[in-house]
Amino acid sequence: MNIYKIYFNHITEAINSFRSDYDYTFDIKKILSKLTLEPPKNALNGDMSTNIAMLLTSEIKLNPNEIANIFKSYILKFPGIKEITIASPGFINITLTQSTWVSAIKNILLNNDSWDKLKLGKGKQINLEYISANPTGPLHAGHARGAVFGDALASLLKEVGYSVTKEYYINDAGSQIDKLVSSSIMRYDECNGKKIDKIPDGLYPGEYLKEVGQALFEKYGKNLRSQDNKTVFELVRKTSLDIIMKMIKLDLFKLGIEMDVYTSEKEIISGNLLPDVINILEKKKLIYYGTLLPPKGIDPRNWEEREQLLFKSSVYGDDSDRALKKLDGSWTYFATDMAYHLDKITRTNGNLINVLGADHTGYISRINAAVQSLSNGNSSIDTKVCALVNLLEDGKPIKMSKRAGNFVTLADIIEAVGKDVIRFIMLTRKNDQSLDFDFKKVTEKSKDNPVFYVQYAHARCNSIFKSAETSEENLDLENLDLLNNNDEIQLIKFISLWPRVLELSAKNHEPHRICYYLIELSSIFHSLWNKGKENKNLKFVIENENKLTSARLCLVKAVASTIRKGLKILSIEPVFEM
């Protein structure tokens, strides 16, 4: 059990005693749902801070400071507490004894595989859809961010006890597929001897389609166009999608990603799900024929008002009702997306996460409305939008790729820097913040490169063991009380935060917190190592000081182990030598 959990449980005990002693009747579950125990923003205020006094003030009609001073006596009864102070407006700040922190590091080392285990998920199912790029060409840099974010989130949720299904939605219907077929036929014609001087506007220019054209020519020779247009369309469509999806899956594999489920939009449309959606909405009186106001930014004079089949998404907080059918009677993309989400709801317990690109921000409210209406409010959905990635080379923008035609592919980036660098850097910003990916900076060996900084910390841990001529497995835990200088204790405190970081990352669906934590842990460790260069008494390995060396090597082991735990969640291999 981690130290924050231990003291959280102590405070829970204190709440029960306080309620009993003063005969209060407040709802403990309600209080505990809002109770926090975390490091104070200012380290001078102690090791842990709790908001319990502010939570209780509405229940017992005393001001927070009064409650805090009463509650202080209850917390002081628990072991390991050195001091308690009260900070306005009623925070209770707790300082633990040095021996408590030494016990914490000993617990970490004795229970290395289990001390940080959390059971938040309890086996609950989560469907996590991410990437879902149109199958019209190779993945690009923007897809890389969503791919890494989604995959890291899946790993994080599995780590804390959820059963996660990783899903890719193939948009293999619609006008983009018509465009793909036309582009592929042009490349087939090229293989058949037709000279192509310029790719017509509106078609995909990338050279990757030459592979599709060649495959068509090898399979059908010169006779493909002799068949009727419908047959040609289907043959080219199937070949194009097969080849491009193989490209996509290979790129994802190179990035360390394997999806569990691939779902076809075309199959959703051809199935019974769309009528099922309409049936559900009709029963709830959530569809009607009506007209919509012009969308924002559209001149009303250029807007043709027309009657459409509409979904009352505004009932669920959307800023407008949404069309389900086009003028020609075909389904809108949103309608098919509703059917797809109905499919996901029926396949899971209704816990959904969607990871979308920056251009889908305006789509969130309507899909939330869809999920609420189709699940009777029994399903939850969290939509995460990944902001743009700016590709740079020494500060200068990069936008083009010969293979793709008009963008840098994911394959280009993997070839240039490797999967581990991509996976780490893509998580060094919160998902909804734009990110600069500078090829020069992400490969340089300096403290300004976060992935190098973290990997170097792990390699440095390994080098310390080599210099001590021992290994992590051959350590004596009997001398840990010798870890008594402030820098060592601060490092122990930060290592002890790891389970809390896991918990907050998982609850908020924010895997970038793992990166932030690893960077700071590495910084604290490097700082302590550098102090050893200036003062030999602070070195990890001290000649003729076997007991102290042994204690400090235990601390190094805890650092290395925690870095590996974090990198594992990010699906990044630790580096042992540099």
FIBA-497692 format. One record per residue (C-alpha): x, y, z. Coordinates in steps of 0.2 Angstrom, whole numbers, plus 2048, in hexadecimal, padded with zeros to 3 digits. Layout:
<atoms>
+------+-------+-----+
: east : north :  up :
+------+-------+-----+
:    X :     Y :   Z :
...
+------+-------+-----+
</atoms>
This chain:
<atoms>
+------+-------+-----+
: east : north :  up :
+------+-------+-----+
:  800 :   800 : 800 :
:  807 :   811 : 7FC :
:  809 :   81F : 809 :
:  7FC :   82A : 803 :
:  7EF :   81C : 803 :
:  7F5 :   818 : 815 :
:  7F2 :   82A : 81B :
:  7E2 :   82C : 811 :
:  7DB :   81D : 81B :
:  7E1 :   825 : 82B :
:  7D7 :   835 : 827 :
:  7C8 :   82A : 823 :
:  7CA :   823 : 834 :
:  7CB :   834 : 83C :
:  7BB :   83A : 833 :
:  7B2 :   82B : 83A :
:  7B8 :   82F : 84C :
:  7B4 :   841 : 84A :
:  7A3 :   83D : 844 :
:  7A0 :   831 : 852 :
:  7A7 :   83C : 860 :
:  79D :   84B : 85B :
:  78E :   841 : 856 :
:  78D :   849 : 844 :
:  783 :   840 : 837 :
:  78B :   846 : 827 :
:  78D :   83A : 818 :
:  79F :   833 : 819 :
:  79E :   82C : 807 :
:  79A :   83D : 800 :
:  7A9 :   845 : 80A :
:  7B5 :   837 : 805 :
:  7B1 :   83A : 7F2 :
:  7B7 :   84C : 7F4 :
:  7C5 :   849 : 800 :
:  7D7 :   84C : 7FA :
:  7E8 :   848 : 801 :
:  7F6 :   84F : 7F7 :
:  807 :   858 : 7F8 :
:  805 :   86A : 7FC :
:  80A :   876 : 7EE :
:  817 :   87E : 7FA :
:  822 :   870 : 801 :
:  825 :   87B : 810 :
:  813 :   877 : 815 :
:  817 :   864 : 818 :
:  816 :   854 : 80F :
:  803 :   852 : 80E :
:  7F4 :   85D : 80E :
:  7E2 :   859 : 810 :
:  7D2 :   863 : 80D :
:  7C7 :   85A : 819 :
:  7C3 :   86A : 824 :
:  7BC :   873 : 815 :
:  7B1 :   864 : 810 :
:  7AA :   863 : 822 :
:  7A6 :   875 : 824 :
:  796 :   874 : 81A :
:  791 :   865 : 825 :
:  794 :   86B : 836 :
:  793 :   87E : 834 :
:  7A4 :   882 : 83B :
:  7B1 :   88C : 832 :
:  7BF :   881 : 82A :
:  7CD :   888 : 835 :
:  7C3 :   883 : 845 :
:  7BF :   871 : 83D :
:  7D2 :   86F : 838 :
:  7D8 :   873 : 84A :
:  7CC :   866 : 851 :
:  7D0 :   859 : 844 :
:  7E2 :   85C : 846 :
:  7E2 :   852 : 857 :
:  7DA :   843 : 84E :
:  7E7 :   842 : 841 :
:  7F6 :   844 : 84E :
:  7F0 :   833 : 855 :
:  7F7 :   82A : 846 :
:  809 :   824 : 845 :
:  817 :   82C : 83B :
:  811 :   83E : 83D :
:  81E :   84B : 841 :
:  814 :   85B : 840 :
:  803 :   862 : 83B :
:  7FF :   874 : 836 :
:  7F0 :   87D : 830 :
:  7F0 :   888 : 821 :
:  7E2 :   894 : 81C :
:  7D4 :   891 : 818 :
:  7D5 :   881 : 821 :
:  7E2 :   875 : 819 :
:  7E9 :   868 : 825 :
:  7FC :   866 : 820 :
:  804 :   857 : 826 :
:  817 :   854 : 828 :
:  81D :   842 : 82A :
:  82C :   83C : 834 :
:  83C :   837 : 82B :
:  83A :   825 : 831 :
:  829 :   825 : 829 :
:  830 :   829 : 818 :
:  83E :   81C : 81B :
:  830 :   80F : 81E :
:  828 :   815 : 80E :
:  837 :   811 : 803 :
:  83A :   801 : 80C :
:  828 :   7FC : 808 :
:  82A :   801 : 7F6 :
:  83A :   7F6 : 7F4 :
:  832 :   7E7 : 7FD :
:  822 :   7E8 : 7F3 :
:  829 :   7EE : 7E2 :
:  81C :   7E5 : 7D7 :
:  80D :   7EA : 7E2 :
:  810 :   7FA : 7EC :
:  809 :   805 : 7DE :
:  7FA :   7F9 : 7D9 :
:  7E9 :   801 : 7D8 :
:  7D9 :   7F9 : 7D5 :
:  7CF :   808 : 7CE :
:  7C7 :   7FF : 7C0 :
:  7C2 :   7EF : 7C8 :
:  7C1 :   7E6 : 7B7 :
:  7B5 :   7F3 : 7B0 :
:  7B4 :   7F4 : 79D :
:  7BA :   803 : 793 :
:  7B9 :   805 : 780 :
:  7C7 :   810 : 77B :
:  7C6 :   816 : 769 :
:  7D5 :   820 : 762 :
:  7DE :   824 : 752 :
:  7CF :   81F : 746 :
:  7D8 :   828 : 738 :
:  7D0 :   828 : 727 :
:  7D7 :   819 : 71D :
:  7DC :   824 : 70F :
:  7EF :   825 : 712 :
:  7FD :   822 : 71E :
:  7FB :   829 : 730 :
:  803 :   83A : 733 :
:  80A :   844 : 742 :
:  7F9 :   849 : 748 :
:  7F4 :   837 : 749 :
:  804 :   833 : 752 :
:  7FE :   83D : 761 :
:  7ED :   836 : 762 :
:  7F4 :   824 : 760 :
:  801 :   827 : 76E :
:  7F5 :   82F : 77A :
:  7E7 :   822 : 777 :
:  7F3 :   813 : 779 :
:  7FB :   81B : 789 :
:  7EA :   81E : 790 :
:  7E5 :   80C : 78C :
:  7F5 :   805 : 795 :
:  7F2 :   811 : 7A4 :
:  7E0 :   80B : 7A6 :
:  7E5 :   7F9 : 7A5 :
:  7F2 :   7FC : 7B2 :
:  7E5 :   802 : 7BF :
:  7D9 :   7F4 : 7BC :
:  7CE :   7F8 : 7AD :
:  7CA :   7EC : 79F :
:  7CE :   7F6 : 78F :
:  7C9 :   7F3 : 77D :
:  7D4 :   7FD : 771 :
:  7C9 :   801 : 761 :
:  7CD :   809 : 750 :
:  7BE :   80F : 746 :
:  7C1 :   80D : 734 :
:  7B8 :   81B : 72A :
:  7B6 :   811 : 71A :
:  7A7 :   819 : 714 :
:  7A3 :   82B : 70D :
:  7AB :   837 : 701 :
:  7BD :   834 : 706 :
:  7BC :   822 : 700 :
:  7B5 :   828 : 6EF :
:  7C4 :   833 : 6EE :
:  7D0 :   825 : 6F3 :
:  7C8 :   81A : 6E6 :
:  7CB :   827 : 6D8 :
:  7DC :   82A : 6DE :
:  7E0 :   818 : 6DE :
:  7D9 :   815 : 6CC :
:  7E4 :   824 : 6C6 :
:  7F3 :   81A : 6CD :
:  7ED :   80A : 6C5 :
:  7EC :   814 : 6B5 :
:  7FE :   81A : 6B7 :
:  804 :   808 : 6B9 :
:  7FA :   804 : 6A9 :
:  804 :   810 : 69F :
:  7FB :   820 : 6A1 :
:  806 :   82F : 6A5 :
:  801 :   839 : 6B4 :
:  809 :   84B : 6B3 :
:  7FF :   852 : 6C2 :
:  7F4 :   84B : 6CF :
:  7E3 :   853 : 6CC :
:  7DC :   85F : 6DA :
:  7D1 :   855 : 6E6 :
:  7DA :   845 : 6E5 :
:  7E7 :   83E : 6F1 :
:  7F9 :   842 : 6EB :
:  803 :   836 : 6F6 :
:  80F :   82A : 6EE :
:  809 :   81C : 6F9 :
:  7FB :   81A : 6ED :
:  807 :   814 : 6E0 :
:  808 :   804 : 6EA :
:  7F5 :   803 : 6E9 :
:  7F5 :   806 : 6D6 :
:  803 :   7F8 : 6D4 :
:  7F9 :   7EC : 6DE :
:  7EA :   7EF : 6D4 :
:  7F4 :   7ED : 6C4 :
:  7FC :   7DD : 6CA :
:  7EB :   7D6 : 6CF :
:  7E0 :   7DB : 6C0 :
:  7ED :   7DF : 6B2 :
:  7E6 :   7EA : 6A5 :
:  7D4 :   7E4 : 6A6 :
:  7CE :   7ED : 6B6 :
:  7C5 :   7FB : 6AD :
:  7BC :   7EF : 6A2 :
:  7B0 :   7EB : 6B0 :
:  7A1 :   7F6 : 6B4 :
:  7A4 :   805 : 6BF :
:  79C :   7FE : 6CF :
:  7A7 :   7EE : 6CE :
:  7B7 :   7F9 : 6CB :
:  7B2 :   804 : 6DA :
:  7B0 :   7F5 : 6E6 :
:  7C0 :   7EC : 6E0 :
:  7CB :   7FC : 6E1 :
:  7C3 :   801 : 6F2 :
:  7C7 :   7F0 : 6F9 :
:  7D9 :   7EF : 6F3 :
:  7DC :   801 : 6F8 :
:  7D5 :   7FF : 70A :
:  7DE :   7EF : 70D :
:  7EF :   7F6 : 708 :
:  7ED :   806 : 711 :
:  7E6 :   7FE : 721 :
:  7F6 :   7F2 : 720 :
:  800 :   802 : 71F :
:  7F7 :   80A : 72E :
:  7F8 :   7FA : 739 :
:  80B :   7F8 : 735 :
:  80E :   80A : 73A :
:  805 :   807 : 74A :
:  80F :   7F7 : 74D :
:  81F :   801 : 74B :
:  818 :   80E : 758 :
:  815 :   7FF : 764 :
:  802 :   7FF : 762 :
:  7F6 :   7F1 : 75E :
:  7E4 :   7F4 : 75E :
:  7D7 :   7E7 : 765 :
:  7C9 :   7EB : 759 :
:  7C7 :   7F3 : 748 :
:  7B5 :   7F8 : 744 :
:  7AF :   7FD : 732 :
:  7A4 :   80C : 72F :
:  79D :   803 : 71F :
:  798 :   7F4 : 72A :
:  78F :   7FF : 736 :
:  785 :   807 : 728 :
:  781 :   7F6 : 720 :
:  77B :   7EF : 730 :
:  76B :   7F2 : 73A :
:  773 :   7FE : 746 :
:  76C :   80E : 73E :
:  75A :   808 : 73E :
:  75D :   803 : 750 :
:  763 :   815 : 754 :
:  754 :   81D : 74C :
:  748 :   811 : 755 :
:  750 :   816 : 766 :
:  74F :   828 : 762 :
:  73D :   827 : 75C :
:  737 :   81E : 76C :
:  73F :   82C : 776 :
:  738 :   839 : 76A :
:  749 :   840 : 767 :
:  748 :   841 : 754 :
:  73D :   84C : 749 :
:  73D :   855 : 738 :
:  742 :   867 : 739 :
:  74D :   874 : 733 :
:  75E :   87B : 73A :
:  764 :   88C : 73C :
:  774 :   890 : 732 :
:  784 :   88A : 73A :
:  78F :   897 : 742 :
:  79A :   8A0 : 736 :
:  78E :   89D : 727 :
:  785 :   8AC : 71F :
:  772 :   8A9 : 721 :
:  770 :   8AF : 70F :
:  77B :   8A0 : 709 :
:  771 :   894 : 714 :
:  764 :   889 : 70C :
:  757 :   885 : 719 :
:  751 :   873 : 717 :
:  747 :   866 : 720 :
:  751 :   858 : 727 :
:  750 :   849 : 733 :
:  757 :   851 : 743 :
:  75D :   84A : 754 :
:  759 :   854 : 763 :
:  76B :   854 : 769 :
:  768 :   865 : 771 :
:  75E :   85C : 77F :
:  76E :   856 : 785 :
:  778 :   866 : 784 :
:  77D :   867 : 772 :
:  77C :   878 : 76B :
:  771 :   873 : 75C :
:  767 :   864 : 757 :
:  770 :   859 : 74A :
:  76B :   852 : 739 :
:  76A :   83F : 737 :
:  767 :   83F : 724 :
:  76D :   848 : 715 :
:  762 :   84F : 707 :
:  765 :   840 : 6FC :
:  75E :   835 : 70A :
:  76F :   82D : 70F :
:  775 :   82E : 721 :
:  780 :   83C : 728 :
:  791 :   837 : 72F :
:  78A :   83C : 740 :
:  77C :   82F : 73E :
:  788 :   821 : 73A :
:  792 :   827 : 749 :
:  783 :   825 : 754 :
:  781 :   814 : 74E :
:  793 :   810 : 751 :
:  792 :   816 : 763 :
:  782 :   80C : 766 :
:  78D :   7FD : 760 :
:  79A :   801 : 76D :
:  78D :   803 : 77B :
:  786 :   7F2 : 777 :
:  797 :   7EA : 777 :
:  79D :   7F2 : 787 :
:  796 :   7F7 : 797 :
:  795 :   808 : 790 :
:  7A5 :   810 : 796 :
:  7AC :   819 : 787 :
:  7BB :   824 : 783 :
:  7BE :   82C : 772 :
:  7CE :   834 : 76D :
:  7CC :   840 : 75F :
:  7D6 :   84C : 755 :
:  7D6 :   85F : 757 :
:  7C9 :   862 : 749 :
:  7BC :   858 : 753 :
:  7BA :   864 : 762 :
:  7A9 :   869 : 75C :
:  7A3 :   857 : 75A :
:  7A4 :   853 : 76D :
:  794 :   85A : 773 :
:  78A :   851 : 765 :
:  792 :   840 : 768 :
:  78F :   842 : 77B :
:  77D :   845 : 777 :
:  77D :   836 : 76C :
:  784 :   82B : 77A :
:  778 :   831 : 787 :
:  769 :   82F : 77D :
:  76D :   81E : 776 :
:  772 :   817 : 787 :
:  765 :   81F : 792 :
:  772 :   828 : 79B :
:  77A :   818 : 7A1 :
:  78A :   81A : 796 :
:  798 :   826 : 799 :
:  7A3 :   82D : 78C :
:  7B3 :   838 : 78E :
:  7B9 :   840 : 77E :
:  7CB :   845 : 77D :
:  7D1 :   851 : 76F :
:  7E3 :   851 : 76A :
:  7EA :   862 : 765 :
:  7F5 :   864 : 756 :
:  807 :   85F : 755 :
:  813 :   86B : 74D :
:  821 :   862 : 744 :
:  832 :   86C : 745 :
:  844 :   86A : 740 :
:  84F :   875 : 74B :
:  840 :   881 : 74D :
:  83B :   881 : 73B :
:  82A :   879 : 735 :
:  829 :   869 : 72B :
:  81A :   865 : 721 :
:  81D :   85A : 712 :
:  821 :   848 : 70F :
:  825 :   841 : 6FE :
:  81C :   831 : 702 :
:  80C :   839 : 709 :
:  80C :   848 : 6FD :
:  807 :   855 : 709 :
:  80B :   850 : 71B :
:  819 :   847 : 725 :
:  814 :   835 : 729 :
:  815 :   82C : 739 :
:  821 :   820 : 730 :
:  82C :   82F : 72C :
:  82D :   834 : 73F :
:  82F :   822 : 745 :
:  83E :   820 : 739 :
:  846 :   830 : 73E :
:  845 :   82F : 751 :
:  83E :   81E : 757 :
:  82E :   819 : 75F :
:  833 :   81C : 771 :
:  837 :   82E : 76E :
:  827 :   831 : 765 :
:  81D :   829 : 773 :
:  825 :   833 : 781 :
:  825 :   844 : 778 :
:  813 :   843 : 773 :
:  80E :   842 : 785 :
:  819 :   851 : 78B :
:  809 :   85C : 789 :
:  7F7 :   85A : 78E :
:  7EE :   853 : 780 :
:  7E4 :   863 : 77C :
:  7F3 :   86E : 77B :
:  7FD :   870 : 76B :
:  80E :   867 : 76B :
:  81E :   86B : 762 :
:  828 :   85C : 75C :
:  839 :   862 : 757 :
:  843 :   854 : 74F :
:  854 :   85C : 755 :
:  84E :   85F : 767 :
:  846 :   84E : 76A :
:  856 :   845 : 764 :
:  863 :   850 : 76D :
:  86C :   849 : 77D :
:  868 :   857 : 789 :
:  85D :   85B : 798 :
:  852 :   865 : 78D :
:  84D :   855 : 784 :
:  840 :   84D : 791 :
:  841 :   83B : 78A :
:  854 :   83B : 78A :
:  854 :   843 : 79C :
:  849 :   835 : 7A2 :
:  852 :   827 : 799 :
:  863 :   82E : 79F :
:  85C :   82D : 7B1 :
:  859 :   81B : 7AF :
:  869 :   817 : 7A7 :
:  872 :   821 : 7B5 :
:  86A :   816 : 7C2 :
:  871 :   807 : 7B9 :
:  882 :   80F : 7B8 :
:  882 :   812 : 7CB :
:  87F :   7FF : 7CE :
:  88D :   7FB : 7C2 :
:  899 :   806 : 7CB :
:  893 :   7FE : 7DC :
:  896 :   7ED : 7D3 :
:  885 :   7E7 : 7D9 :
:  873 :   7E6 : 7D2 :
:  862 :   7EB : 7D7 :
:  85F :   7D9 : 7DD :
:  86D :   7D9 : 7EA :
:  868 :   7E7 : 7F5 :
:  867 :   7E7 : 808 :
:  858 :   7F1 : 80F :
:  85E :   7F1 : 821 :
:  867 :   802 : 820 :
:  85A :   80D : 819 :
:  859 :   818 : 829 :
:  86A :   81F : 823 :
:  860 :   828 : 815 :
:  85E :   838 : 81F :
:  863 :   847 : 815 :
:  856 :   852 : 80E :
:  859 :   84F : 7FC :
:  857 :   83C : 7FF :
:  847 :   83E : 808 :
:  840 :   84A : 7FB :
:  844 :   83C : 7EE :
:  83B :   82F : 7F8 :
:  82C :   83B : 7FA :
:  82B :   83D : 7E7 :
:  82D :   82A : 7E4 :
:  81F :   827 : 7F0 :
:  814 :   833 : 7E5 :
:  814 :   826 : 7D7 :
:  803 :   81D : 7DB :
:  7FA :   82E : 7DD :
:  801 :   833 : 7CC :
:  7FA :   823 : 7C5 :
:  7E9 :   825 : 7CD :
:  7E7 :   837 : 7C7 :
:  7ED :   833 : 7B6 :
:  7E0 :   825 : 7B4 :
:  7D2 :   82E : 7BC :
:  7D4 :   83D : 7B1 :
:  7D9 :   834 : 7A1 :
:  7EA :   83D : 7A1 :
:  7F9 :   832 : 79D :
:  804 :   842 : 79B :
:  805 :   843 : 7AE :
:  810 :   833 : 7AD :
:  81C :   83C : 7A2 :
:  81C :   84C : 7AD :
:  81F :   841 : 7BC :
:  82E :   837 : 7B4 :
:  836 :   848 : 7AF :
:  835 :   84F : 7C0 :
:  83B :   83F : 7C8 :
:  84A :   83E : 7BC :
:  84D :   851 : 7C1 :
:  84E :   84D : 7D3 :
:  859 :   83E : 7D1 :
:  865 :   847 : 7C5 :
:  866 :   855 : 7D1 :
:  86B :   84A : 7E0 :
:  878 :   841 : 7D5 :
:  87F :   852 : 7D0 :
:  881 :   857 : 7E2 :
:  88B :   847 : 7E5 :
:  897 :   84E : 7D8 :
:  899 :   85D : 7E2 :
:  899 :   855 : 7F3 :
:  8A0 :   843 : 7F4 :
:  896 :   840 : 804 :
:  886 :   841 : 7FA :
:  88C :   834 : 7ED :
:  881 :   825 : 7EB :
:  891 :   819 : 7EC :
:  89D :   81E : 7F9 :
:  8AD :   814 : 7FC :
:  8AE :   80C : 80D :
:  89C :   811 : 811 :
:  894 :   801 : 80D :
:  884 :   803 : 817 :
:  881 :   815 : 811 :
:  885 :   80F : 7FF :
:  879 :   801 : 801 :
:  86B :   80C : 807 :
:  86D :   818 : 7F9 :
:  86E :   80A : 7EC :
:  85C :   806 : 7F3 :
:  857 :   817 : 7EF :
:  85E :   816 : 7DD :
:  855 :   805 : 7DB :
:  844 :   80E : 7DF :
:  848 :   81C : 7D3 :
:  84C :   810 : 7C5 :
:  83D :   804 : 7C9 :
:  831 :   813 : 7C9 :
:  838 :   81A : 7B8 :
:  835 :   808 : 7B0 :
:  824 :   808 : 7B7 :
:  820 :   818 : 7AF :
:  828 :   814 : 79E :
:  81F :   803 : 79E :
:  80E :   80C : 79E :
:  814 :   817 : 790 :
:  81A :   807 : 787 :
:  82C :   80E : 786 :
:  83B :   803 : 789 :
:  847 :   809 : 797 :
:  859 :   80D : 792 :
:  867 :   805 : 79C :
:  876 :   80C : 795 :
:  87A :   81D : 78D :
+------+-------+-----+
</atoms>
